[in-house]
Amino acid sequence: MSRIRIFQVLVAAAIVCYVVWFLLPYWPGYLTDAERQLMDYSGYGATLPVEHPLYYGGWFTVWIIAALGLMFFQNWARHLYLALSLLGLALAPFSGFVVQLPLDSLFTGANVLLDGAVLAMAYLSPLADSFKKTSRN
C-alpha cells in the first residue's frame, strides 16, 4: 500500500471516529436516564460555551472541512488541522468538567491517536512534499 493510500485511510478513519463520537449521544437508547443526568454535568464550570450548539457544531464543521481538505492534499487543510488540534488542547482547561461514557472515551482516544498519525505524516514524512506541490498549482 502506498504512503498516499495509508495517509488517506488514516484520515478517513479519523473522520469516522470523530463523526461517531460526535453523534453517539444522539443515538436512540445510547444513554439511560441516569447517564443522561450525569452527562448534564459535562461542561460544568466552563468559561467557554462548550454546550452551545454553535460552539460544538462550529468545531465539528471546521474539523470535517479540514479533514476533507487533507484527503485531497490541500496545504491549507494541514495547517488548519494542526491549528484545530493545538487550539483544542489549549482550550481544554476552559471547558469545565468532562463526563464521558466508556464508548465515548474509546472514540476520543482513537481519534487523538489518529490525529497524531495524520499530522506526523502530513508534516514529517516524505508525503509532506505532496502538499507543497498541490498548493503551487
PyMOL commands that set and color helices and strands:
alter all, ss='L'
color gray80, all
select helices_A, chain A and resi 3-26+33-39+53-71+75-94+102-124+128-136
alter helices_A, ss='H'
color red, helices_A
deselect
rebuild
show_as cartoon
